[in-house]
């Protein structure tokens, strides 16, 4: 394909990745027999362990043996970013309990997309000219406004539906929640920075003859291993403390629970795997624009699922109008980010 065709295909791949990422939590909506820690453990095992390791083992074993195996120090360094990402994911769950879904999503997504897009620039993995920087600023500003609007609309919806979205027991509790959400956004952004940092591993995999699609596994395997360690350790601790391991093999709808949690893992891993392929088509600039674009597409998809599953029933006119405005801004931000090539 030509350079322009590659660029278009790359952002189409990122659009698909965003939709997959925005859909990954949908299977969990119908799980009632398991608690959060059971769902998250199986999801983490599939998304961060079984799928990346399995895919590399069966379809690109050379990535594990000749790239990761011969560059252990680089792989360990990349895993450190994954550990940061894993801690960020857990802190997000804690912020939900203190601030509610709307505020937590707005804060974590806003910080994550800002730092995640800037990370590759800071470590020198990507470069933008002045026009590219202006486009990035415009896209991020539009995306940030849309996230704030989404949060306001969600809070107005929940108020209209009689739901409690913010625990206001004390100012101290709220400030702690804000600190947790801020830390979560910072650490969660390390997933994209870690992917950018692992660029040399991808180059080595490509030089050994692996396709761009599978070369990204040279980074995803170690970076997700870091996230896997954190998520599995914490969820296993909760299950052990609450003595609820038996739920994995006893109780109602056990097979359905396993299948739905694996589906969550499949959708999430598919999102980042396709994102990595999109970056290979677009070039290193995709690490900057692409991360912001996939975030916009992800929020669009999750908003659509919210509408389809009835989350906005009986919410009133104003919340729906604000959500519509947020959706339009999300589309605008994606188009801004996808239309600029910048300079790699």
N, C-alpha and C positions, 0 to 999 in steps of 0.2 A: 504494500500500500504506500501511497505518497505520504509526505509529512502531514498535510492537512487531513487526509483520510485517517491517518493514525490518531491525530488529535481528536477528531470527531468520535472515532470508535472508542478512544480512551475515556472520554467523558460520558459516552453512552454506557460504558461498562461501569463507571462510577455511579451513574444514575441507577442502574440495576442493583449495584452494591448498596446504595442508600436505601432503596426500597426493601431489600432483604434485611438490612440492619434495623429499619423501622418496623419490621414485621416480626422480629425474632421473639418478642415477648408475648405475642398473640396466643400461641398454644398454651401458655400458662394460665390464661384467663379461665379455663374450664377445669383446672386442677383444684380439687377441694380436699382430697384424701391425704395429701402431703402438706407439710409446712414449708415455709420459704427455704429453710436450710436443705431440705431434701431435694427440692426443685433445683436449687442453685448448685448443689454438689453434682448431680447428674449432668446438668447443663455444662458446668465447668469441665467435667471429665471429657465430655464429648467435644465441646468447642475448642478447648485449649490443649487437649491431650490426644484422645483417640483419633480425631479427624486429621489434624496436622501431621502427627507421627505416622498414622496409617497411610495417608496419602503419599507422604515422602517414602515410606518403606516399600510400598507396592509399585509406585509409578516413577519415583525418582530416588532410588537408594543411593546413588552417587552423591546426592546433596548431603545425606547424613554421613557417609563414609569419607568422601573425598573433600568436602567443603567444611562442614561443621567439625568432623573428626580431625581434620588437619589444621583447624584454626580455633582451637578450644578457647584461647584467651579472648578472641573477638566474640565468640559465641557467649561466653560468660558475661562480657560487658553488655552485650545486647540483652541478655536475660535480666540484668539489673534494671533496665527500663521496664521490662515486663513485670518485675516485682513492684515497681512504683505504680504501674497501671493497675495491678491487682489490688493494692492497698486502696487506690482511688475508687475502685469499683465497690469495695466493701464500705468505705466511708460514705458513698452515695446512699447506700441503704440506711445508714445511720442518720443522714441528713433528712431523709424522707420522714422519719419518725418525729423529728423536731420541727421541721418547717413545712411539711406537706409536699405533695407531688408538684404542684405548679411552681412554687418558689424554688424548690430544689432543682427541678429540671432546668429552669431559666438560668440559675446561677451556675450550675455544673456545666451545662452545655455551652453557655456563653464564655466561661473561662477556658473550657477545654478546646473550643474551636479557635479561640484567639491564640492561645499558647501553642496548640497543636499545629496551627498554620505557620506560626512564627518560628517554631523550633527548628525546622530544616534550614531556615535562613540563618539562624543564630550559629548553628554548628557548621555552616558552610556547605551543606548538602545541596542547596539550591540557591539561585541568584535571580533577582528581578531587576529590570531597568526601571526608570522613573515612571513610565507609563504603567508597567506591571504593578508597581507598588501602589499607584493611585487606584488601579482597578481592584487590587486586593483590599485596600481600605474601604472603597465604596461597597464591595461585596460583603465584607465583614460588618460594616456599619448597618447595612440593610438587614443582614441576617440577625444582628444583635437586637435591632428594633423589633423585628418579627418575633424573636424569642420572648422579649419583654411583653409584647402584646398577647402572645400565647399564654404567658403566665397570668396576666391580668384577666384575660377571658376565662381561663380555667378557674381562677378564684371566684369570679363572678358567677360562673356556672355552678360551682359547688355550693356557693351561698344560696343561690336560687333553689337548688335541690335539697338544701338543708344539711349538707355535709360540712364537717369541720376540716379545714385545710391548714390551720396554723395553730400550734399549741402556744398559747400566750400565758402560760402559768407564771412566767417571770421574764424580766428583761434579760437576765443572765442566761436563761435557757435559750432564748432567741439568739443572743450573741454567740453562744457556743454552737448553735446550729449553723449560723452563718460562717463561723470559722471552719466547721467540719465540711460544709459545702464548698467553701473556697479551696480548702486543701484537696478535696476530692477532684475538683476541676483541674487543679494544677497537676496532680499525680496522674489523672486519667489521660491527660494530653501526652504523657510519655509514651503511649503506644505508637503514635505517629512519629514522634521524635526518635524512638528506638528503631522504627522501620527505616527512617532516613539514615540513622547512624550505621545501620547494618548494610548500607549500600555496597561496600567492598565485598561482602560475602556474596551478594547477588551477582556482582560482576565476575567473581571467580566461578560461580555456578554456570553462568552464561558462557564463560571462556572454555569450560569443560564440555560444552555442547548441549546443556540443558535448555529447554525452551523457556522463553520469558514467563510463561504461565507457571512453570514449576520452579524456576530459579528463585522466586520470592520465598519459597519454603525454607531457603537457607537462613532467612531472618525470622519468618513466622514461627518456625519450630522452637528456637531458643527464646524468643521474646514471649511467646505464649507459655513456655515452660515456667518462666518466672511468675506469670499471672496465675498459672495452674497451682503452683505451690502455695501461694497465699490463699486463694479461694478454697481449695480443698482442705487445707489445714483449719481454716476458721469454721467452715461448715461442718467438718467432721467433729470439731470440738463441741459445737452446739448440739449436734445429734447425740454425741456421747454423754454430754452433761444432762440432756433431757431424756436419755435412755429410750430413744425412739428409732433405733436401727431396724426394728422389726417391720416398720412401715414399708420398707423396701421390698419385702416378700409376703407380708400379710396385709389384710385389709381390703377395702373395696377398690376396684378399678386399678389394680397394681400395674397390669400390662399397659393400660392406657396412659398411666402416669409416666412410665418409662418411655413410651413412644413419644409423648408430647415433649418431654424434657430433651430427648435426643433431637427432636425436630427443632427445638429452640437452639441447640448447639449447632445443628446443621445450617440454619438460617444465618446465625451470627458469624460462624467461620466462613461461610460462603461469601458474606459481605466483605470481610477483610481480604479474603483470597482474591476475589474479583477486583477489589480496590487495588491490590498489588499489581494485578495484570494491567489495570487501567493506567497506573503510574508508568509501567514499562512502555506503554504505547505513547503516552504524552511526553515523557521525559521527566527529569527531576523537578521541573516546575509543577508537575502534578502533585508533588508532595505538599505544596503550598495551597494552590487553588483547589486541587482535588480533595484535600481533607475537608476544607470548608464546604465544598460542593456536596460531598457525600453526607455531611451533617445536615445540610439543608434538605436534601432528598430524603434522609432518614426521618426528619421531623415531619415532612410532608406525608410520608407513608404512615407514620404513627398517628397523625391527625386524621388521616383518612380512615384508618382502622377504628379510631375512636368514634367517628361518625357512623360507620357501618355497624358497630357493636352497640350503638344506642347510648353512648356516654353523654350525648348532648340533648337527650330527650328532656322536656320540661325545664330547659335552662333559661328560657326567655329570649327576647329578641336581641338585646344589646350584646350579651356574650357571644351569640352566633355571628353578629356583625363584626365584632372585634376579631373573632377567630377567622372569619373570611378575609379581613384585612391582613392578618398575620400570614395566612396562606398565600395571598397575592405577593406579599413582600418576600416570602420564601422563594417563590417562583422567580421573582425578579433577581434575588441574590444569586440563585443558581445560574441564571442566564448571564449575569454579569461575570461570574467566576468562570463559566464555561467558554465565554467568548474571547477571553484574553490569553494569549500565549506567553506573554512575558518573555524572559530570556533565561535560559538555563546555562 
